[in-house]
Amino acid sequence: MDKDELLKLFRDNEGHFVPGIYNYCDRWCERCSFRSKCRVFSMEEGRTDEEKDAGNEKFWKKVGENLKLAMEMLAHMAEKKGIDLQEMEEYAPEEEAKLEKRASKHYLSVISKKYAGKNEHWLRKNEKLLHKTGEEFRENTLMGLSEDKARESVMEVRDAVEVIHWYSFQIHVKIMRALQHGKLNPEWEDPVQNDVNGSAKVALIGTRRSMAAWSVLLSRFGTHEDEILEILVLLENIKKGILEEFPDVEKFHRPGFDD
């Protein structure tokens, strides 16, 4: 897709796509009910399997093409809005490194990273236990539980594991993004609708969904109660930490999702 094709896609769907909906989503397109309203998803749909495979030469060729396209689109939109790209603020790697170092030592960064490691370790260690859910399906059916009920029970566990995997590292990444932002610039950043609160809100949503998923595993695997409760306590502390560190996080409006 070149610049003209992309502009045509935007024109043909004017008013259909939700502007910026992709900026503060969790990137889980398969489970998103808004994907038909997302420009990024529409662009992704046009890619072949080879172009989506990171081990394929066509993938990296496409990455290069996308970068070129992004630069063309940036220049086009800047010209349209009368923005001089040469006058944009200069990139300061030293300042960014300083912010990153400070963020990595923050309490939220430390415990979210700890959570990611802890939950991945638990899932790996208990892989066989989780795979037993398929055997339980057959056993429950034989014991008189209806096939639909037995299947629902199995799918509940599998869905919970999928949710835990999906948000495992994303929570930490989004928290780091929020913490690394630095001081807000009141000249061009809104006190509520800004990238800090947007990133923190995605982390908060992922945290809450992970808590719900771990609660499913807690109800099913009582012999692992202590380990799972320890993980849930970590998530509760992450949730509280986000709400304390970013007091306006829940006021942030995610386009499309919070309409």
Buried (B, 14 or more C-beta within 10 A) or exposed (E): BEBEEBEEBBEEEEEEBBEBBBEBBBEBBEEBEBBEBBBBBBBEEEBEEEBEEEEBEBBEEBEEEBEEBEEBBEEEEEEEEEEEEEEEEEEEEEEEEEBEEEBEEBEBBEBBBBBBEBBBEBBEEBEEBBEBBEEBBEEBBEEEBEEEEBBEBBEBBEEBBBBBBBBBBBBBBBBBBBBBBEEBEEEEBEEBBBBBBBBBBBBBBBBBBBBEBBBBBBEBBEEBEEBBEEBBEBBEBBBEBBEEBBEBBBEBBBBBBEE
